[in-house]
């Protein structure tokens, strides 16, 4: 899965503040200044201990987009 183009943002589910995400999926983020970034999860390591967890991701920052929601 490649990073979405801005016109594909409408296909994302914005119905909740918290969602589970799996390796290979993309999360779309919007900050308080209506700037967007996409994160593609590439690896997750979860351990029973409270330390040593790992989340690897690739990202893309969209610099010239206004809020669409």
C-alpha positions in Angstrom: 0.0 0.0 0.0 1.4 3.4 -1.0 0.8 6.7 0.6 -2.5 8.2 -0.4 -2.9 11.3 -2.5 -4.8 14.1 -0.8 -7.9 13.5 -2.8 -8.0 9.9 -1.3 -8.2 11.2 2.3 -12.0 11.1 2.1 -11.7 7.3 2.0 -10.2 7.2 5.5 -12.3 6.4 8.6 -12.4 9.5 10.9 -15.2 8.2 13.1 -13.0 7.6 16.2 -10.1 9.1 18.1 -8.6 5.6 18.7 -8.2 2.7 16.3 -6.1 -0.4 16.0 -3.6 -0.5 13.2 -1.7 -3.4 11.7 1.6 -3.8 9.8 1.1 -2.5 6.3 -1.7 -0.1 7.1 -1.6 3.6 6.9 -2.7 6.1 9.6 -3.6 9.7 8.6 -2.9 12.4 11.1 -4.0 16.0 11.3 -2.6 18.5 13.8 -4.1 21.6 15.3 -2.8 23.7 12.4 -4.6 21.5 9.9 -1.4 20.0 8.5 -1.4 16.3 7.5 1.0 13.4 7.7 0.6 9.7 6.8 2.3 6.9 8.7 2.7 3.5 7.3 3.4 0.8 10.0 6.2 -1.4 8.9 6.9 -3.4 12.1 5.4 -3.8 15.6 7.1 -5.6 18.5 5.1 -6.0 21.7 6.5 -7.6 24.8 4.9 -8.7 28.0 7.2 -6.4 29.9 6.5 -2.7 30.2 9.7 -1.9 28.2 11.3 -2.8 24.9 8.2 -2.2 22.7 8.9 -1.2 19.1 7.0 0.6 16.4 8.6 1.2 13.0 7.0 3.3 10.4 7.6 5.3 7.2 6.0 8.7 6.9 5.0 11.3 4.4 4.3 14.9 5.3 1.7 16.8 3.2 2.9 20.4 3.2 0.3 22.2 1.0 -3.0 20.9 2.2 -5.8 22.7 4.0 -8.2 20.8 6.3 -10.7 18.7 4.4 -12.9 17.7 7.3 
